[in-house]
Amino acid sequence: MEKNRFVKALLVLSILLLPLSAQAREGDLFLTVITKGGVSTTFFLSENPVVSYAGDALVVKSSKKEVSVPAAQVASVDLTGLHAVPTAVSSPQTGRPAFDSGHALMTGLDAGATVQMLSTGGQLLDTVTANANGEAVINLNSLPRGIVIVSTGKQTFKVTNK
């Protein structure tokens, strides 16, 4: 389940970043896959890397190279340089969820902040932790249909999960 959550979060981020690749100058934006063995592979977004999952491996393929890493060996996947590129795509309002393909992206959180998903009866359904950039991805597909309460500790949102 943890592997699926990682892959889905990565795919959501990749989809959200695709519009940026058309505006990127080589060197401005890139995606780096780092293995637990310390091997890193970098893809410029201008190379249009595609992130997928094949069997038990994370696969990143661009017009210039390809890497396939067993999911258990992936230490991190980093996106770098995003702050420097203006886009025509509006960013989600800080602290409010933005929804896309069964996922909700929370931004503007404190690094390491815990986001809780609760039933209307107060039962804890799931938790996610904000990354160093203050972002947390919630997999709505893993939650029951109906009303879900999302709490960041500072704000609470009612989400209808369809």
C-alpha positions as a LaTeX table, in Angstrom:
\begin{tabular}{lrrr}
\hline
Residue & $x$ (\AA) & $y$ (\AA) & $z$ (\AA) \\
\hline
Met1 & 0.00 & 0.00 & 0.00 \\
Glu2 & 2.88 & 2.38 & 0.85 \\
Lys3 & 4.48 & 1.66 & $-2.54$ \\
Asn4 & 1.22 & 2.50 & $-4.33$ \\
Arg5 & 0.87 & 5.74 & $-2.35$ \\
Phe6 & 4.41 & 6.76 & $-3.32$ \\
Val7 & 3.86 & 5.98 & $-6.98$ \\
Lys8 & 0.50 & 7.76 & $-7.13$ \\
Ala9 & 1.94 & 10.83 & $-5.42$ \\
Leu10 & 4.81 & 10.86 & $-7.89$ \\
Leu11 & 2.44 & 10.52 & $-10.85$ \\
Val12 & 0.25 & 13.39 & $-9.58$ \\
Leu13 & 3.29 & 15.63 & $-9.24$ \\
Ser14 & 4.47 & 14.64 & $-12.71$ \\
Ile15 & 1.08 & 15.45 & $-14.23$ \\
Leu16 & 0.97 & 18.80 & $-12.46$ \\
Leu17 & 4.43 & 19.67 & $-13.79$ \\
Leu18 & 3.88 & 18.75 & $-17.44$ \\
Pro19 & 2.65 & 22.25 & $-18.40$ \\
Leu20 & 5.87 & 23.69 & $-16.96$ \\
Ser21 & 8.10 & 21.68 & $-19.27$ \\
Ala22 & 7.15 & 23.73 & $-22.32$ \\
Gln23 & 8.43 & 26.90 & $-20.60$ \\
Ala24 & 11.55 & 25.42 & $-19.05$ \\
Arg25 & 15.00 & 26.39 & $-20.22$ \\
Glu26 & 17.45 & 23.54 & $-19.97$ \\
Gly27 & 19.02 & 23.72 & $-16.54$ \\
Asp28 & 16.09 & 25.51 & $-14.88$ \\
Leu29 & 13.86 & 22.56 & $-14.03$ \\
Phe30 & 14.75 & 18.95 & $-13.49$ \\
Leu31 & 13.64 & 15.69 & $-11.90$ \\
Thr32 & 16.20 & 13.56 & $-10.08$ \\
Val33 & 15.76 & 9.91 & $-9.07$ \\
Ile34 & 18.08 & 8.92 & $-6.21$ \\
Thr35 & 18.52 & 5.28 & $-5.20$ \\
Lys36 & 19.27 & 4.02 & $-1.69$ \\
Gly37 & 22.73 & 3.17 & $-3.05$ \\
Gly38 & 23.31 & 6.86 & $-3.76$ \\
Val39 & 23.07 & 6.68 & $-7.56$ \\
Ser40 & 21.23 & 9.68 & $-8.99$ \\
Thr41 & 19.79 & 10.16 & $-12.47$ \\
Thr42 & 18.65 & 13.62 & $-13.55$ \\
Phe43 & 16.12 & 14.46 & $-16.24$ \\
Phe44 & 15.57 & 18.00 & $-17.49$ \\
Leu45 & 11.86 & 18.70 & $-17.81$ \\
Ser46 & 12.59 & 20.07 & $-21.28$ \\
Glu47 & 13.36 & 16.42 & $-22.21$ \\
Asn48 & 9.70 & 15.59 & $-21.34$ \\
Pro49 & 10.37 & 12.75 & $-18.89$ \\
Val50 & 7.52 & 10.29 & $-18.38$ \\
Val51 & 7.19 & 8.66 & $-14.98$ \\
Ser52 & 5.50 & 5.26 & $-14.80$ \\
Tyr53 & 5.44 & 2.09 & $-12.79$ \\
Ala54 & 6.21 & $-1.31$ & $-14.39$ \\
Gly55 & 5.89 & $-4.38$ & $-12.20$ \\
Asp56 & 7.74 & $-3.46$ & $-9.02$ \\
Ala57 & 9.94 & $-0.77$ & $-10.62$ \\
Leu58 & 9.72 & 2.99 & $-10.96$ \\
Val59 & 10.49 & 3.90 & $-14.59$ \\
Val60 & 11.44 & 7.36 & $-15.84$ \\
Lys61 & 11.97 & 7.74 & $-19.58$ \\
Ser62 & 12.79 & 10.84 & $-21.58$ \\
Ser63 & 13.79 & 11.59 & $-25.14$ \\
Lys64 & 17.45 & 11.16 & $-24.08$ \\
Lys65 & 17.58 & 8.43 & $-21.42$ \\
Glu66 & 15.67 & 5.94 & $-19.30$ \\
Val67 & 16.05 & 4.61 & $-15.76$ \\
Ser68 & 14.24 & 1.71 & $-14.09$ \\
Val69 & 14.66 & 1.29 & $-10.34$ \\
Pro70 & 12.97 & $-1.28$ & $-8.08$ \\
Ala71 & 10.53 & 0.68 & $-5.91$ \\
Ala72 & 12.15 & $-0.67$ & $-2.74$ \\
Gln73 & 15.48 & 0.87 & $-3.85$ \\
Val74 & 14.16 & 4.40 & $-4.50$ \\
Ala75 & 15.43 & 6.79 & $-1.82$ \\
Ser76 & 13.83 & 9.91 & $-3.29$ \\
Val77 & 12.49 & 11.61 & $-6.38$ \\
Asp78 & 13.20 & 15.33 & $-6.33$ \\
Leu79 & 11.86 & 18.17 & $-8.45$ \\
Thr80 & 14.19 & 21.16 & $-8.46$ \\
Gly81 & 14.01 & 24.69 & $-9.79$ \\
Leu82 & 10.24 & 25.15 & $-9.76$ \\
His83 & 10.34 & 28.45 & $-7.89$ \\
Ala84 & 12.10 & 30.18 & $-10.79$ \\
Val85 & 9.56 & 29.56 & $-13.54$ \\
Pro86 & 6.45 & 31.70 & $-14.04$ \\
Thr87 & 3.57 & 29.71 & $-15.49$ \\
Ala88 & 0.15 & 30.34 & $-16.92$ \\
Val89 & $-1.17$ & 27.55 & $-14.67$ \\
Ser90 & $-2.54$ & 29.04 & $-11.48$ \\
Ser91 & $-1.17$ & 27.60 & $-8.26$ \\
Pro92 & $-3.56$ & 26.29 & $-5.66$ \\
Gln93 & $-4.37$ & 28.79 & $-2.97$ \\
Thr94 & $-1.89$ & 28.28 & $-0.15$ \\
Gly95 & $-3.26$ & 26.00 & 2.53 \\
Arg96 & $-6.25$ & 24.87 & 0.47 \\
Pro97 & $-6.47$ & 21.52 & $-1.31$ \\
Ala98 & $-6.20$ & 21.36 & $-5.12$ \\
Phe99 & $-7.85$ & 18.29 & $-6.66$ \\
Asp100 & $-6.68$ & 16.19 & $-9.61$ \\
Ser101 & $-7.33$ & 12.56 & $-10.64$ \\
Gly102 & $-8.28$ & 11.14 & $-7.25$ \\
His103 & $-5.68$ & 13.10 & $-5.31$ \\
Ala104 & $-5.65$ & 16.30 & $-3.30$ \\
Leu105 & $-2.51$ & 18.44 & $-3.07$ \\
Met106 & $-2.13$ & 20.55 & 0.08 \\
Thr107 & 0.38 & 23.40 & $-0.07$ \\
Gly108 & 1.62 & 26.06 & 2.33 \\
Leu109 & 1.99 & 23.64 & 5.23 \\
Asp110 & 4.85 & 23.54 & 7.69 \\
Ala111 & 7.49 & 20.97 & 6.72 \\
Gly112 & 6.70 & 17.74 & 8.54 \\
Ala113 & 3.14 & 18.81 & 9.39 \\
Thr114 & 0.67 & 15.97 & 9.75 \\
Val115 & $-2.52$ & 16.06 & 7.68 \\
Gln116 & $-5.29$ & 13.84 & 9.02 \\
Met117 & $-8.29$ & 12.47 & 7.15 \\
Leu118 & $-11.24$ & 11.70 & 9.43 \\
Ser119 & $-14.72$ & 10.29 & 9.01 \\
Thr120 & $-17.65$ & 12.48 & 10.02 \\
Gly121 & $-17.80$ & 10.34 & 13.18 \\
Gly122 & $-14.22$ & 11.32 & 14.06 \\
Gln123 & $-12.55$ & 8.02 & 13.09 \\
Leu124 & $-8.99$ & 8.47 & 11.79 \\
Leu125 & $-8.94$ & 7.19 & 8.18 \\
Asp126 & $-5.41$ & 8.10 & 7.10 \\
Thr127 & $-2.53$ & 10.51 & 7.71 \\
Val128 & 0.08 & 12.04 & 5.44 \\
Thr129 & 3.09 & 14.18 & 6.27 \\
Ala130 & 4.06 & 17.38 & 4.49 \\
Asn131 & 7.40 & 17.28 & 2.68 \\
Ala132 & 10.22 & 19.81 & 3.11 \\
Asn133 & 8.40 & 22.17 & 0.69 \\
Gly134 & 5.25 & 22.13 & 2.84 \\
Glu135 & 3.27 & 19.98 & 0.38 \\
Ala136 & 1.24 & 16.85 & 1.11 \\
Val137 & $-0.54$ & 14.59 & $-1.39$ \\
Ile138 & $-3.70$ & 12.85 & $-0.24$ \\
Asn139 & $-4.80$ & 9.73 & $-2.12$ \\
Leu140 & $-8.59$ & 10.13 & $-2.16$ \\
Asn141 & $-8.98$ & 6.74 & $-3.88$ \\
Ser142 & $-7.87$ & 5.01 & $-0.67$ \\
Leu143 & $-10.56$ & 6.77 & 1.38 \\
Pro144 & $-14.22$ & 5.81 & 1.66 \\
Arg145 & $-16.77$ & 7.58 & $-0.53$ \\
Gly146 & $-18.74$ & 10.37 & 1.11 \\
Ile147 & $-17.71$ & 13.23 & 3.34 \\
Val148 & $-14.13$ & 13.21 & 4.62 \\
Ile149 & $-12.77$ & 15.77 & 7.07 \\
Val150 & $-9.22$ & 16.93 & 6.23 \\
Ser151 & $-7.38$ & 18.57 & 9.11 \\
Thr152 & $-3.97$ & 20.24 & 8.90 \\
Gly153 & $-3.89$ & 21.16 & 12.57 \\
Lys154 & $-4.36$ & 24.82 & 11.62 \\
Gln155 & $-7.25$ & 24.43 & 9.15 \\
Thr156 & $-10.04$ & 21.94 & 8.61 \\
Phe157 & $-11.80$ & 21.19 & 5.32 \\
Lys158 & $-14.86$ & 19.12 & 4.46 \\
Val159 & $-14.27$ & 17.15 & 1.27 \\
Thr160 & $-16.89$ & 15.16 & $-0.61$ \\
Asn161 & $-15.11$ & 12.09 & $-1.95$ \\
Lys162 & $-17.08$ & 10.85 & $-4.98$ \\
\hline
\end{tabular}
